[in-house]
Amino acid sequence: MTVKKRRHKQTWDIDDLFTSPLADGTYCIGRVVGFEPDALNSAVCAFYAHRVDSIPNMELNLNEGELISVLFVTRDLLDSGDWQVFTHCTDEFQLNKYIDLYSLRNNGFIGVKSIGSGIIIDLMNAYYILTPWNIYYDPNYFESLLLSPDKKPRNVMLK
């Protein structure tokens, strides 16, 4: 009988940058921009159209034009280290520009959807045309996760 060593839980914080592995061995970049225990214990993450070949060892210069999505996300892959934190950002992220946390908190986060981290992996692989865009029952599901329709890549792969 083999015993698997338990991995240590990764610590992360607001403004940490992390990598999410893609199907081709490259990585996309995300940023923890919030944490809401009352919203299904979700991390609020921003995902960027910024792809790297290896895990960076320093802060990246990410601009607002590269931002494709800001979502409440399950934190399992952050906790496990599968989404590997590599640095802490020094610039401020204007979360209230994208999500009205004040109103959501006042309403007890009723109606908030926390997107599964596996769905985010599927989204980012489809964004980089590594897997089909329309793999879910609703073929336009990924569009609903983007900041705006113009963030959808032009030549997506379809099944």
N, C-alpha and C positions, 0 to 999 in steps of 0.2 A: 504494500500500500504506500502510495506517495502522498505526502502532505504538502499542500500548496501553502507557500508563505503568504500571509495576509499583507496586502499593501497598506502602507500608511496613508491615512486620509490627507489629501492635499489641502493646505490652507490657502485661502484666497480672500480677496477684499475688493471693495468698490475701487474702480480705476485700475485694476489689474488687467494686463493684456495676456491673452492666451492663444494657443494654436489649437486648431481642430484638424485632425488628419483627414485627408481626402483619399479617394479610391486609387489615385495614381502615385501615392507616396509623397505628394506635396502637402502643404498645409494652408488653410485659410486662417484669417485673423479675426478674433473676437475680443470684446472688451466688456468686463463686468461694470455696469453703470448704475446698478442698484441691487438691493436685496430687500425683499418684502416677506417677512415671516407670516404675515396675515393673508398673503395672497398665495396660498398653497405652498408656502415656504420656498418661493421661487426666487431665482436670480433674475435680474433684468440685464439682458445682454444686447450689445450692439455688434452687428456683423458687417464686415467690410469686404469690398471688392479688392482685396489685397492678398495676393498669393505668394508664398515663399517656398523654396526648396528644402529648407532646413529650419529648425527651431532657432529663432533669433536669440541673441544674448544681450540685446540692448533695446531701448525704446524705439519704436518705429514712428516715422512722421506720417500719421494718418490724417487725411483731410475729409471734410464733410461731404465732398463730392463722391468719395469712395463708400460712404455709408449706404448700405442697402436695406438694413432691417434693424429694428429695435423691438425686442419681444420679452415677455415674461417666459422664462425657460426653466424646465426642471434642472436641478443642480447636480444630478448624479454624476455626470461626466466631469464636472468641475471638482467635485469631492474626490472622485477616484483618481484624478490626474490624467485621465484620457484626454481631456482638454487641458493641456499643460500650460500653467502660468509661467511666463518668462520675464516679465518686468512689470513695474508699476508706472502708470502714466502721470506726468506732471501737469499736463494741461487739464482744464475743467471741461467736462462733458455737460452740455445743456439738455439734460434729460427732459425737463418740462416742455421743451420745444416739441417733443415727440409723444410724450405720455403725460397726461394730467394726473399726477400722483395725488395731488391735494384732493381732487374730486373723488378719485377712486378710494382713498383712505376714508373720506367722510361717508362714503356709501358702503363701507365694509368690504370693498373689493368684489361686490356682487357683479357677476357677469364676466369677470376677468378670466381669460383662458391662459393657462400655462402650457406652452408648447413643449412636447417631449424632446429631449436632446437628440434622440434618434431621428426625429423628423427634421431637426436642424441639419444633421449630417446629410440626410437625403436632399434637403434644399440646397446646401452648398455644393454637393456633388453635381446636382442638376444645373446649378448656376454656372459651374465651370465646364459644363457640357461633357461630364464624365458618365452620367447616367441620364435616363429620360426625365423630362420635365413633367410629364403627365402620368406618373406612376400610381397616383391615388385615385379613388373612386371619382372624386371631383377633379376633372383634369385641370381646373384653374386654381386648385388649392394653393399652390406655391405663390401665385400672384397675391393672395390674401395675406401672405406673410411679409411682403415687401413694403417699403415705405410708400412707394408709388408705382404705377404701372410702367413708367419709363425706366425703372430699375431692372426690369426683366431683360435678360440677354436677347439679342436679336435672333441668333441661330440656334435656339435650343434643340436638343435631341428629343424626338418624340418616339413613343413606342408604337 
